Amino acid sequence: MINKLGFKWLKYFNRYIVSCISGAYRLLILNGHGSHATPKFNQYCVENKIITLYMPAYTLHLLQPLNVGCFSALKVAYRCKIGELARQEIFYINKEEFLYVYLYVRAAVISEQNIQSGF
């Protein structure tokens, strides 16, 4: 992502989120990418009461609630289902079969309760 695109996204975020806020300030959690750490980006955040929280480097995948609470469980369930197929001597699945397996494990793992517990 280039700085120009990062700033353009920030302005879009601000327009979108303004109708959803109840207080004066908003929290924006960022991954520390260079396009999020420019003077122009930071100044816009200050002027629009957006508090930025930069995640520590190389920890984003562990600290994002959906990665930990949902997607890691999805990965484990998918791996188990593929393991079952391998035990049946099915070692290749096409795109259609992939979608079938994915939707099956997704329905079993991704739930409102699971998503909320991640946060």
C-alpha positions in Angstrom: 0.0 0.0 0.0 1.4 3.4 -0.9 1.0 6.5 1.4 -1.4 8.1 -1.0 -3.7 5.1 -0.9 -3.4 4.8 2.9 -4.5 8.4 3.3 -7.4 7.9 0.9 -8.5 4.9 2.9 -8.3 6.9 6.1 -10.6 9.6 4.7 -13.1 6.9 3.6 -12.9 5.3 7.0 -13.6 8.6 8.7 -16.7 9.3 6.4 -18.0 5.8 7.0 -17.5 5.6 10.8 -18.8 9.1 11.6 -22.4 7.9 11.5 -21.7 5.0 13.9 -20.0 6.9 16.7 -21.5 7.8 20.1 -18.6 9.8 21.5 -16.2 12.4 20.2 -13.2 10.1 19.7 -12.7 6.9 17.6 -10.1 4.3 18.0 -8.3 3.0 14.9 -6.1 0.0 15.4 -3.3 -0.2 12.8 -0.6 -2.7 11.9 2.2 -0.1 11.7 2.6 -0.2 8.0 4.6 2.8 6.7 1.5 4.2 4.9 -0.2 4.6 8.3 2.7 6.4 9.9 3.0 9.5 7.7 2.8 13.1 9.1 -0.2 13.7 6.8 -2.0 10.6 8.1 -1.3 11.5 11.7 -2.3 15.1 11.3 -5.7 14.0 9.8 -6.2 11.7 12.7 -5.6 14.4 15.3 -7.8 16.9 13.4 -10.7 14.3 13.2 -10.3 12.9 16.8 -9.1 9.5 15.6 -6.9 7.9 18.2 -4.4 5.5 16.5 -3.1 2.4 18.2 -0.2 0.7 16.4 0.1 -3.0 17.0 3.7 -4.2 17.8 5.6 -5.5 14.8 5.3 -9.2 14.1 2.4 -9.7 16.6 -0.5 -8.7 14.5 -1.6 -12.3 13.7 -1.7 -13.1 17.4 -3.4 -9.9 18.6 -6.2 -9.7 16.1 -9.3 -11.1 17.8 -10.7 -12.8 14.8 -7.4 -14.4 13.9 -7.1 -15.9 17.4 -10.8 -16.6 18.1 -12.2 -17.6 14.8 -9.7 -18.2 12.0 -7.3 -20.3 14.0 -10.2 -22.6 14.9 -11.3 -22.6 11.3 -7.8 -23.6 10.2 -7.8 -26.5 12.8 -11.2 -27.7 11.7 -10.3 -27.5 8.0 -7.1 -29.4 8.6 -9.0 -32.2 10.5 -11.5 -32.5 7.7 -8.7 -32.8 5.1 -7.0 -35.3 7.3 -10.3 -37.4 7.3 -10.2 -37.3 3.5 -6.6 -38.3 3.4 -7.4 -41.3 5.6 -10.0 -42.3 2.9 -7.1 -42.0 0.4 -8.5 -38.8 -1.1 -5.3 -36.7 -1.7 -6.6 -34.1 -4.1 -9.7 -31.9 -4.0 -10.8 -29.6 -6.8 -12.2 -26.1 -6.3 -15.8 -27.3 -5.9 -14.8 -29.9 -3.3 -12.7 -27.3 -1.5 -15.7 -25.0 -1.2 -17.9 -27.8 0.1 -15.3 -28.7 2.8 -14.7 -25.1 3.6 -18.4 -24.2 4.0 -18.9 -27.3 6.1 -16.2 -26.5 8.6 -17.0 -22.8 8.5 -20.6 -23.5 9.5 -19.3 -25.6 12.4 -16.7 -23.2 13.7 -17.7 -19.6 12.9 -20.6 -18.6 15.2 -21.7 -15.3 16.7 -20.6 -16.6 20.1 -17.2 -17.5 18.8 -16.8 -14.1 17.1 -17.8 -12.2 20.3 -15.5 -14.3 22.5 -12.6 -13.2 20.3 -13.2 -9.7 21.4 
